[in-house]
Amino acid sequence: MAPACMTGGLKPAVMQGHPWMRKVIEFDDETWQALVQLGRDRMATLQELADESFADLLKKHGVPKDLKDALRRSAKAAKKNGKPASRTRRR
């Protein structure tokens, strides 16, 4: 197993393909109340608000959210550069 410094401190369960990870996040009172009210207004859970927020943050910084998104970006970049996507030969 890779050292924690190389895995970003991820626990083994996350590295083995489990789709979840729990972390404790601290909010000040004003932010917490704003999130609770936003959740009520949109009829959304805190988890749904967090998922949307993190997806937007990744998009803002150009980080693919999953493998499918990474492959799509790679193919788009290859097409833009005029190079066909590389294919492996089957034996």
Buried (B, 14 or more C-beta within 10 A) or exposed (E): EEEEEEEEEEEEEBEEEEEEEEEEEEEEEEEEEEBEEEBEEEEBEBEEBEEEEEEEEBEEEEEBEEEEEEEEEEEEEEEEEEEEEEEEEEE
